[in-house]
Amino acid sequence: MARRGAGTPLLLQLSLLLLLHLGGTLGCASVIPDSPIVPLGSAVKASCTVQRELCRGLEHGKIRISWMLDNKPVAGSQRQGPGGTEVSNLTLPRFNQTQAKLWCFVEWNGTKQRVGMTEIRAGYPPAKPLNLSCILNLSDYGLTCQWEQGTDSHLPTSVVLKCTGKPHPLPEGPRAHCSVCCRSRGQAVTGCTPRGGHSQCTVPRRLLQLYRQMEIWVSATNALGTAESEHLCFDPMDVAKLDPPTLQSIQSIPFQTDCVALAWDMAWGTQHMELQCELRYRAPEDPAWALVTGIIGRAGTAQRCGFLFGTQYHFQMRCRRSSASALASWSEWSPGRNYTTHEKAPTGKLDAWWGFQPGTGGLLEVQLRWKAPRQREANGRVLGYRVTLSPRRRGRDPPTICNTTHTQCSFSVPTGTRRVYLSAYNAAGESAPTEVVLLERKGQPLAGLRAVPEDEHSLWVHWEAPLAPVIAYVLEWQPVTAEPGHCSSCWQIERDRAATTALIQDGIEPFQRYNISLYPLYEGTVGVPIHTTAYSQQKAPSYAPKLHLKRIGKSEAELCWEPLPVEMQNGFITSYTIFWANSITHVASATVNPSLSSFVIRGLQPSTLYKVHIMASTAAGGTNGTSLTLVTTVLDDTEIQFLFLTLGLVFVVLIVLLICFQKNERMKEQLWPSVPDPANSSLGKWVPAAVPQEPLQVFTAREPGPAAISTVTVLEGEPGKQPGKEHPALPAALPALPRPYVRQEGPGEPVQYARVGGAGYRGQRLLPEPGPRFYENLRGRGNGGGGGGAGDWGFLEEPPATFPLLQGLRIGGAEELHE
């Protein structure tokens, strides 16, 4: 029971909230604004009244009322109203929203519940419609009017076109105002209502009164007011839009004049009307139309003068009903018709410019250029130009030295010729000759010249006027390209003697460099030209130069590049920037003067890989080139040269020492001692007695052990050689061939030990002992009795003491010991 009693307040609260919600929906409270639509920015007032008897559960509790404008809390004042009601008043001093919802809440036990709502809208009164105009369509006689909407009022606005008819005649005038012409206003009716937010509509024929004045206006209405456009009073037929006339023929009259005659036909259905028409025409090069007004339409013909000879024109006409109203609508322009006027011989003089230089055979080579005559002076299509040495006289024509269709000509004239005559001709005749005086270019030059861009297709040229009086100036410009060329029309004459500026507009293109020259023309001579260069517009170069490695060391690298072609520069090169970096350090850079084409990077690390690229810059930006990879060396050129020089010196010293050693006998004896000749040893002179057979043990230096010596043979020396000093105990005669010493190892073969050749050595002396014992004194004593050592004879490093005969035995060219 206790748990049930504890849950009762929660159920009561939920029931109360439900009742409040239902009560608010059924009219528990009411929210009443002073006005649901107010001007934008004005104050808004509203009140919320809560009736206790309609809000169940709130009969005895305290009611607290609060407000919210959309989702924003706003404060109001609360009081007790009549009949037990609670009233809260709200005032918003400035309402700046075009639309918002105002909510009224009741707060009870900490919970807010909506009990009422109203919507507030704000805006402006409707704006006045402007520029009302109407056109009557003769196909269905519907009057279509259009106008311009004013500013948005932010409120629902209804727009209608109203009209009223006039039963009485109205005063005449070019444009009778409605306050005068509509004195007895009839009943206004709605002519039409625009749809879909458009600002035009059509009044049907049944509401119109043709050939009588009507009043037309536009009315716009919303909750804050009404606005009307200007009232128009006109006869609907005055604003009828007619079909255009048709041009039939155009011809020149009379011949050799600048007048033409035109004929046209009126549109169908307008023959009974009084019409006024307009004519317009222009040549293809004219920027605007020439307009002829006041033409009476019923006449069907008209004449007009002031046309250029030999020029094509385009003609059009339009008409409207001739009436007093200025609101009458013009027809559309008729289909155009072209006509070319007849030609006449060219008039005026030609602007000419020249250059000359001495030729061969006493002739003068002349380069003459001139400007084509303007259309007003050409009087048709120019067929060619003629250059003569004298003016044309009546009855005879001088010989022609140049006849061309171009505006330049090169020809030869006799030296001393200072005048030629230039004329243009067309199908109607030839112009009067223009005298060209060939003046020399040796006058005073101007002090200064500069050019600045006007736009991308023109340049302003400024100069300083010279002290001497000037007749005119000749301005010449040529595009700078890799391939030489010449523009024959890139020049102009400034005839204003006081001028210090000129505008170049002919043939100027952006990103193209131009050489500009200015010649002052004096009385009787031409000044030496002054030059400058300019761009009408610059941009970054098309590409950067390609880097080449000229040389590289361990700490520096020299780079070079070819200058960019002038067509690829797109502006004046202001600088080159070299960037280099390895994989460890940050990028380093250096700016190079644009006149240079090489650069040395210093401070590099030895044996390191670097990435290098170049950027070419103009005033409008820069362009990066491709990257070049290079690796520094371990040594620089000086160190490498020093190393090679040192090695060369060492090699030379070694060669010199070798030569010296080869020539010096003492040094040769020390390094390459003489080896005793076994053929001249005592062994070679000694004949042994019978030798008993006994074993002989020989041990090598590396591995001691028994070795069998089978044979030792001593050969006779060369014939005629004198042996050394002999021992007196020896016999005087020796056998011619030595006796071999053989030891039989067993039943097998004897093993040969050595054989001594007697042709290799000299100067050996005999042993002093008269009768040597077995193998005694076999060892020689060297050359000249010095005694042979181990280096003289021996092939064993340390022979055993039991074999003195073999100790130190060394035989050049003999066979070695075999075990």
Protein Blocks (a to p, Z undefined) as FASTA:
>chain_A
ZZmmmmmmmmmmmmmmmmmmmmmmnopaccddfblbdcehiacdddddddfklmghilmm
ccdddddehjaccdddddddehhiacdddddfbacbfbdcddddddeehiacdfbdcddd
ddddddddehiacdddfklopacddddddddehiacdddddddddfbdcdddfbdcfklm
mmbacddddfbacehhiabdcddfklpcehiacddddddddfkbccddddddddfklmpc
cdddddfbdcdddehiabdcddddddehilmpccddddddddfklmbdcddehiafklop
acdehiaehiacddddddddddfbfkbccddddddddddddddddedjddddddddddeh
hiacdddddddddfklnopacfbdcddfbdcdehiacddfbdcfbfbdcddddehiabdc
dddddfkbccddddddddddfbccdfbdcdddfblmbccddddddfbdcfbdcddddddd
fbdcddfklccddfbfkbcbdcdfehpaehiacddddddddehiacddddddddfbdcdd
fbdcddddfbdcfkbccdddddddfklnopacfbdcdddddfkbccddddddfkbcbdcd
ehiaehiacddddddddfkbccddddddddddfbdfklmmmmmmmmmmmmmmmmmmmmmm
mmpmklmmmmmccdddfklmmklmpccddddddddddddfklgcddddfbdcdddddehi
acddddfkbcfbdcfbdcdddddfbjbdcddfbdcdfklbghiacdfbfbdcehiakbcg
behhlopafklmmmcfbacfklmmlgopacehiacddZZ
